[in-house]
Amino acid sequence: VGFRRAATPRDLLWVLPLLLPVLLNLVVGLEFGGLLLTFELLLIALLIGFAEETIYRGLMLNALKARGHWTAAIVTSVLFGVSHSLNLLSGKSGAEILIQVAYALAIGFGFAAVALRTGLIWPLILVHALINFTSFIGKTELSPTWNAVAGVGVTFAFMSYGLFLMRQGK
């Protein structure tokens, strides 16, 4: 279910654009809260990346491929996005959650397109973990405007990249 060696090293290049949120977090800056906390956050990010990618891009995407690649990518992306609406329980505003759901849906679509293109999910686990980790230790005093603009920009970028890959096929 995607835990194999890449057919060619070139297959791994399709993952590079997915690092956009990591680059944005690096540009904005990171705040390390000590070695132990940093290690714990890295471990949590790896576990979340492993669990979510295995479920959404490993199991669900592969199970739905028989219904067509577009259907598989769209259904798993919507489910991945909607699952992030549970963050309403964290006390965030509805607008913040809406942006996060759209962002997760777009990331899910981009990740699904890469998984369908390469047949791999282990690079997606690593990228997912890096995205989460850098967001965990990213600066917290950023303005809501910056977060909204960055969220919309990354959402657009991931949707565009996913559409590009899906329209090209293999």
Steps between C-alpha positions, in 0.01 A plus 500: 500500500774742402781378725728390219810634336445769238503359148741778406659776707307740277176385666615671819522836321119514483503537880714816506220754429315359801768655721360852439345532850830391656683770304246762607545401864878520462475849346270624777719344766492217750498510879662204671378445855781282627642168388246275670196696379645517148556123500147437630348723232707327231383160624136615505537641148646170375219301660231727356663490156525122511143448619332748268696405188456128563125545544422758231761446228587139579179318586215725380662624179601150396157359587329768289733483197275238340233773473743723312795713599300823503234352727764355733689830521189714555333274756814452710579872482154601615511249786847620599383862496179432692692303763682823586169664594537316831737782591185700582529325835831680559323834533614651170262728314279372222696703244830347612352150479352570156841609374660193658241264345554655155877485553483132607272417207745659256801334660313170492431544129863584424621206709248266333617610155863432594408162652312404183786623282779322691329214682688610814380629835814487715633829354157651574528385861831685531369816332181490707708466817724791397198720425349423839829531688589837352147625567527377862821696555417790270472850639171554676477880494422520129206714401171335407529674162833330430357162603197549276704613200751219545220247548318612187825510301606151604147371438507640147851363438412147616174491304679623188780247540253217561297600192818520293607150602151351463454646152839371386440146620800268506 
